[in-house]
Structures are given as structure tokens and as C-alpha cells.
Amino acid sequence: MLKKIGVITRDCAGVNAALRALVRTAASHGLEVAGILKGYDGLIDGNLVVLDRRSVSGIINLGGTILKSARSERFFTESGQQQALNTIREQKLDGLVVIGGNGSLSGAHLLATKYGIRVMGIPATIDNDVNGVDFCLGADTAVNVALDALDKIRDTATSLERIFVIEVMGRDCGYLAMKVALAGGCEDVLLPEHDFSLEEICREIEEGNARGKVSWIVIVAEGRASAREVAATITGLTGLETRIAVLGHIQRGGRPTAFDRILAAKLGNAAVEYLIAGETDKCVSLKNDRIELVPLETAIRPKKLKFESEYRLLKLLS
């Protein structure tokens, strides 16, 4: 029987909203919740705080995570895992909820399979690259944050008649780049999942310039190319002036969108309910407006995305 659960978080928009839903669902069942500070390092060091209904008040609209976060190299060592297990035993944690992306969920899978700890994952990453999951917490907010920056850059691109190359985050996944490019009405996007020819892009730019097109925006996924190198190549091949913008970690912050807040409420609630029901080594996922469970073994595998239809639409409309 569950009496006390711990929760580990990574940082992205919607995590605090999920934490609020999780804690208040647990409270409704009479469960104690321990917030683990700074991720798996906090589990190793025994750095925990009590979370109750009041402690998660007023956080639904906040980006990041109130529990802080850190990547932990120690957790993937035998000694680090043993220290984490000691904390779980000493704190009498009957289960864990892990909110994060592939790395965080890999740690949860390890605890479940190697040590028999009851765990439930909540997918949260701006990359939206958790396998078997349609929507990860934070991805929608990241798209909108990047889109807001893009709209401002477009004002400058149009006024100065420049070619802008904008680099967005996403590691080896082109989700963020594709969505931003399509929503922003951009002329092209370079994705890890899609072959491209800079020579062809330059030819299109020259043809557009000859017709009087005065500005051009190309989105580059960080896992595919460097904005600086792409811009230099475009200038070298066309003779036209380019500017770059690397959006960077601005995309990880910001107040969560309504979509992410609602998703967080549903996933946070479901994670606790499924733990109580005896489920483990899975993550909760929203599909067709229903909560489904995805095995962590599946969730942490590389996700294969295809953007051919969206890319064709982008080029048709550009």
C-alpha cells in the first residue's frame, strides 16, 4: 500500500503545473509527497522537501521547476545508485514519479527494472522526442516562445530586406523547428529527419530576389546544422547579406500555454492514480483525449518522426 511517494523533475514549461496536480491528487488519497531537489543528485544526497496542497499553490503559471533540476552523472554509477536506494529506504518512499525527457525516464526505468522500485513517468521535454508519446509537456510552450521571437525577427528582416537564418533547439529532433517554421510562414527549414540541399535553397533565394522578394527566413534545427555556417554558405553562394539568430535557452522558459497547463493537470493526476493502482515502469500519455500508458522501455527508445507532408505544405505556401 502506498503511503509516501517522491517526485523528480526536469525543467520546462508545464512541469510546475504537473507537480501541482500530482501533489493535490496524492493529498486527496491521503498520500505524502516528497519533492526531490535537483533531480537524481537530490535523490543521491537525500535532499528532499515536504510538498502539500499549500506548497504547490500559485505555481500553475510558472515556467521551470520549483524543485530545481540538474543532470546527474553520479546516478549512472553503481555507488550513486546505491546512495539513491539508501535515500528511498530511509525516507520510506513507496514509489517515485519522474517528470522529464529521455534521460530522466531512463533513470526511472533503471530503478524499476534493476531495483524493483515502483515508478511512473510523465514525459516533459521541449524536444517532444519521447517515443510512443504524442505530446510532451513543454513542447507547445516552446513552439509558441520561439514563434513570438520569430515574429519579432520578421519585422526586422522585412524592414532591412535581409535573409535571416534562425537556429532553434531540439537536439536531434526536428519537431520544434518544423512547427515553428510552418506556423511562422518561413521559406525553408533544415531538419535532422529531412535531406536538404543548400545549393537548391540558394537557387530559390536568387530566383525570389530576382522577382523582388526582399526578405527570407530559414529555420535551422540545432541537431542538423549551425546557423552561422548555413548563413555563411548562403552569402557565399548568392552574394546576398544574411543575419543569424540563435534562440537558445529562451525556448525552455516562459509561462506554460493553456495546452501545456491542461496536459499537465491530466498527466499529473493520472501518474498518481496509476501508481496507486499498482502500475510501474510506465509513463502516462495523452492520446485521442484519453490517458494511455507507455512502457518506459518503449518511451526511452529513439523516436522516429516524419515531416514530409508538413515540409511539402511549407514549401507550397512559402
C-alpha positions as CSV (number, residue, x, y, z in Angstrom):
1,M,0.0,0.0,0.0
2,L,1.3,3.4,-0.9
3,K,1.8,5.9,1.9
4,K,4.6,8.2,0.6
5,I,5.9,9.0,-2.9
6,G,8.8,11.1,-4.2
7,V,8.9,13.2,-7.3
8,I,11.8,14.2,-9.5
9,T,11.6,16.9,-12.1
10,R,13.4,18.4,-15.1
11,D,12.9,22.0,-16.2
12,C,10.4,23.0,-18.9
13,A,7.1,24.8,-19.0
14,G,4.3,22.8,-17.6
15,V,6.3,20.9,-15.0
16,N,5.1,23.0,-12.1
17,A,1.5,22.6,-13.2
18,A,2.0,18.8,-13.3
19,L,3.6,19.0,-9.9
20,R,0.6,20.8,-8.6
21,A,-1.8,18.2,-10.0
22,L,0.3,15.3,-8.7
23,V,0.6,16.7,-5.1
24,R,-3.1,17.5,-4.8
25,T,-4.2,14.2,-6.3
26,A,-1.9,12.4,-3.8
27,A,-3.3,14.5,-0.9
28,S,-6.9,13.5,-1.9
29,H,-5.8,9.9,-1.3
30,G,-4.0,10.7,1.9
31,L,-0.5,10.2,0.5
32,E,2.5,12.1,1.5
33,V,4.7,13.6,-1.2
34,A,8.4,14.4,-1.0
35,G,9.9,16.7,-3.6
36,I,13.4,15.7,-4.6
37,L,15.6,18.8,-5.2
38,K,17.9,19.0,-8.2
39,G,16.9,15.7,-9.8
40,Y,18.7,12.5,-9.3
41,D,21.5,14.3,-7.4
42,G,19.0,15.2,-4.8
43,L,17.9,11.6,-4.5
44,I,21.5,10.6,-4.0
45,D,22.2,13.3,-1.4
46,G,18.9,12.9,0.4
47,N,17.9,16.5,-0.5
48,L,14.1,16.3,-0.1
49,V,11.3,18.7,0.9
50,V,7.7,18.0,2.0
51,L,5.1,19.0,-0.6
52,D,1.5,19.6,0.4
53,R,-1.5,21.4,-1.1
54,R,-0.4,24.8,0.1
55,S,3.3,24.4,-1.1
56,V,2.1,24.0,-4.7
57,S,-0.3,26.9,-4.6
58,G,0.3,29.6,-7.2
59,I,2.7,27.6,-9.3
60,I,0.4,26.5,-12.2
61,N,1.5,29.5,-14.3
62,L,5.3,29.3,-13.6
63,G,7.9,28.0,-16.0
64,G,10.8,25.8,-15.0
65,T,10.5,23.7,-11.8
66,I,10.3,24.8,-8.2
67,L,12.3,21.7,-7.3
68,K,15.2,22.8,-9.4
69,S,17.0,20.4,-11.7
70,A,20.4,19.1,-12.6
71,R,21.9,16.4,-14.9
72,S,23.4,13.7,-12.7
73,E,26.4,11.7,-13.9
74,R,26.7,10.1,-10.4
75,F,23.3,8.4,-10.7
76,F,24.6,6.2,-13.6
77,T,27.3,4.8,-11.4
78,E,26.9,1.8,-9.1
79,S,27.8,3.9,-6.0
80,G,25.4,6.6,-7.0
81,Q,22.5,4.2,-7.4
82,Q,23.2,2.6,-4.0
83,Q,23.1,6.0,-2.4
84,A,19.8,6.7,-4.1
85,L,18.4,3.4,-2.9
86,N,19.5,4.3,0.7
87,T,17.6,7.6,0.4
88,I,14.5,5.8,-0.9
89,R,14.7,3.3,2.1
90,E,15.5,6.0,4.7
91,Q,12.7,8.3,3.5
92,K,10.3,5.3,3.2
93,L,9.3,6.2,-0.3
94,D,6.9,3.6,-1.7
95,G,7.1,5.0,-5.2
96,L,8.5,7.7,-7.5
97,V,7.1,9.9,-10.2
98,V,9.7,11.2,-12.6
99,I,8.9,14.2,-14.8
100,G,11.3,14.7,-17.6
101,G,12.6,13.6,-21.0
102,N,14.7,10.6,-22.2
103,G,17.5,10.9,-19.7
104,S,15.2,11.3,-16.7
105,L,12.9,8.5,-17.8
106,S,15.9,6.2,-18.5
107,G,16.8,6.7,-14.8
108,A,13.3,5.8,-13.8
109,H,13.4,2.6,-16.0
110,L,16.7,1.6,-14.3
111,L,15.2,2.0,-10.8
112,A,12.2,-0.1,-11.8
113,T,14.0,-2.9,-13.6
114,K,17.2,-3.2,-11.7
115,Y,16.0,-2.4,-8.2
116,G,12.2,-3.1,-8.2
117,I,11.2,0.5,-7.3
118,R,7.7,1.4,-8.3
119,V,7.9,4.3,-10.8
120,M,5.7,6.3,-13.1
121,G,7.0,8.8,-15.7
122,I,5.5,12.0,-17.0
123,P,7.0,13.0,-20.4
124,A,8.3,16.6,-20.3
125,T,10.7,18.0,-22.9
126,I,10.6,20.8,-25.4
127,D,12.1,18.3,-27.9
128,N,8.9,16.3,-27.9
129,D,11.0,13.2,-28.6
130,V,9.7,10.7,-26.0
131,N,8.9,7.6,-28.1
132,G,5.3,6.5,-28.2
133,V,4.1,9.9,-26.8
134,D,2.3,12.4,-29.0
135,F,2.7,15.4,-26.8
136,C,5.4,16.0,-24.1
137,L,4.9,18.8,-21.5
138,G,6.7,21.9,-22.6
139,A,6.8,21.4,-26.3
140,D,3.8,23.5,-27.1
141,T,5.1,26.4,-25.0
142,A,8.5,26.2,-26.6
143,V,6.9,26.4,-30.0
144,N,5.0,29.5,-29.0
145,V,8.0,31.1,-27.3
146,A,10.1,30.6,-30.4
147,L,7.3,31.8,-32.7
148,D,7.0,35.0,-30.7
149,A,10.7,35.6,-31.2
150,L,10.4,34.8,-34.9
151,D,7.6,37.2,-35.4
152,K,9.8,40.0,-34.0
153,I,12.7,39.0,-36.2
154,R,10.5,39.1,-39.2
155,D,9.8,42.7,-38.6
156,T,13.5,43.4,-38.8
157,A,14.0,41.1,-41.8
158,T,11.3,42.8,-43.8
159,S,12.4,46.3,-42.8
160,L,16.1,45.8,-43.6
161,E,15.4,43.4,-46.5
162,R,17.7,40.7,-45.1
163,I,17.9,36.9,-45.2
164,F,17.7,35.6,-41.6
165,V,18.8,32.2,-40.5
166,I,17.3,31.3,-37.2
167,E,18.6,28.3,-35.1
168,V,16.2,26.6,-32.7
169,M,16.7,23.9,-30.1
170,G,15.5,20.3,-30.2
171,R,18.7,18.2,-30.0
172,D,18.4,15.6,-32.8
173,C,14.6,16.0,-33.2
174,G,13.2,18.5,-35.8
175,Y,9.8,18.8,-34.1
176,L,10.3,22.3,-32.7
177,A,12.0,23.6,-36.0
178,M,9.2,22.2,-38.2
179,K,6.3,23.6,-36.1
180,V,7.9,27.0,-35.8
181,A,8.7,27.2,-39.5
182,L,5.2,26.2,-40.6
183,A,3.5,28.4,-38.0
184,G,5.8,31.3,-38.8
185,G,5.4,31.2,-42.6
186,C,9.1,30.7,-43.1
187,E,10.6,30.0,-46.5
188,D,12.6,26.9,-45.5
189,V,13.6,24.7,-42.6
190,L,16.6,22.4,-42.2
191,L,15.7,19.2,-40.2
192,P,17.7,16.2,-38.9
193,E,15.0,14.0,-40.4
194,H,15.0,15.5,-43.9
195,D,17.6,15.8,-46.5
196,F,18.3,19.3,-47.9
197,S,20.5,21.0,-50.5
198,L,21.8,24.4,-49.6
199,E,22.6,24.9,-53.3
200,E,18.8,24.4,-54.1
201,I,17.8,26.8,-51.3
202,C,20.3,29.4,-52.6
203,R,18.8,29.0,-56.1
204,E,15.3,29.6,-54.8
205,I,16.6,32.7,-52.9
206,E,18.2,34.1,-56.0
207,E,15.0,33.4,-58.1
208,G,12.9,35.1,-55.4
209,N,15.2,38.0,-55.2
210,A,15.0,38.5,-59.0
211,R,11.2,38.7,-58.6
212,G,11.5,41.4,-56.0
213,K,11.3,39.2,-52.8
214,V,13.2,41.3,-50.2
215,S,13.3,39.1,-47.1
216,W,13.8,35.4,-46.4
217,I,13.7,33.3,-43.2
218,V,15.3,29.9,-42.9
219,I,14.8,27.9,-39.7
220,V,17.7,25.5,-38.7
221,A,17.3,22.7,-36.2
222,E,20.4,22.6,-33.9
223,G,20.8,18.9,-34.5
224,R,21.1,19.4,-38.2
225,A,23.4,22.4,-38.8
226,S,24.9,25.6,-37.4
227,A,23.0,28.8,-38.3
228,R,26.4,30.6,-38.7
229,E,27.7,28.0,-41.2
230,V,24.4,28.0,-43.1
231,A,24.3,31.8,-43.3
232,A,27.9,32.0,-44.5
233,T,27.2,29.5,-47.2
234,I,24.1,31.4,-48.4
235,T,26.1,34.6,-48.5
236,G,28.9,32.9,-50.4
237,L,26.7,31.3,-53.0
238,T,24.2,34.2,-53.5
239,G,26.2,37.3,-52.6
240,L,23.2,38.4,-50.5
241,E,23.5,39.7,-47.0
242,T,22.5,37.4,-44.2
243,R,21.9,37.7,-40.5
244,I,21.7,34.9,-37.8
245,A,19.7,34.5,-34.6
246,V,20.3,31.6,-32.2
247,L,17.3,31.5,-29.9
248,G,18.9,29.1,-27.4
249,H,17.6,28.5,-23.9
250,I,14.9,31.2,-24.2
251,Q,12.8,28.3,-25.6
252,R,13.0,26.3,-22.4
253,G,11.4,29.1,-20.3
254,G,8.2,31.1,-20.3
255,R,4.8,30.7,-18.8
256,P,3.1,27.5,-20.0
257,T,0.4,27.7,-22.6
258,A,-3.1,26.7,-21.8
259,F,-2.5,23.4,-23.7
260,D,0.5,22.6,-21.5
261,R,-1.3,23.5,-18.3
262,I,-4.3,21.3,-19.2
263,L,-2.0,18.5,-20.3
264,A,0.0,18.8,-17.0
265,A,-3.2,18.6,-15.0
266,K,-4.3,15.4,-16.7
267,L,-0.9,13.7,-16.6
268,G,-0.1,14.7,-13.0
269,N,-3.4,13.3,-11.8
270,A,-3.0,10.1,-13.9
271,A,0.5,9.4,-12.7
272,V,-0.6,9.2,-9.1
273,E,-3.8,7.2,-9.9
274,Y,-1.8,4.6,-11.8
275,L,0.8,4.3,-9.1
276,I,-2.0,3.6,-6.6
277,A,-3.5,1.1,-8.9
278,G,-0.2,-0.8,-8.9
279,E,1.3,0.2,-12.3
280,T,5.0,0.7,-12.6
281,D,7.8,1.2,-15.2
282,K,5.5,3.2,-17.5
283,C,4.8,6.8,-18.4
284,V,1.4,8.4,-18.8
285,S,0.5,9.8,-22.2
286,L,-2.5,11.6,-23.7
287,K,-3.8,10.1,-27.0
288,N,-7.1,11.0,-28.6
289,D,-8.0,12.8,-25.4
290,R,-7.5,9.7,-23.3
291,I,-4.8,8.8,-20.9
292,E,-2.7,5.8,-22.0
293,L,0.3,4.0,-20.5
294,V,3.5,3.6,-22.5
295,P,6.2,1.2,-21.2
296,L,9.3,3.1,-20.2
297,E,11.3,0.6,-22.2
298,T,9.5,1.9,-25.3
299,A,9.5,5.5,-24.2
300,I,13.3,5.8,-24.0
301,R,14.0,4.4,-27.4
302,P,14.9,6.9,-30.2
303,K,11.7,8.5,-31.7
304,K,11.4,8.5,-35.4
305,L,9.4,11.4,-36.8
306,K,8.4,12.1,-40.4
307,F,7.8,15.6,-41.6
308,E,7.4,15.1,-45.4
309,S,3.8,16.3,-45.6
310,E,4.3,19.3,-43.4
311,Y,7.5,20.2,-45.3
312,R,5.7,20.0,-48.6
313,L,3.0,22.3,-47.2
314,L,5.6,24.7,-46.0
315,K,7.2,24.9,-49.5
316,L,3.8,25.2,-51.2
317,L,2.8,28.2,-49.0
318,S,6.2,29.9,-48.9
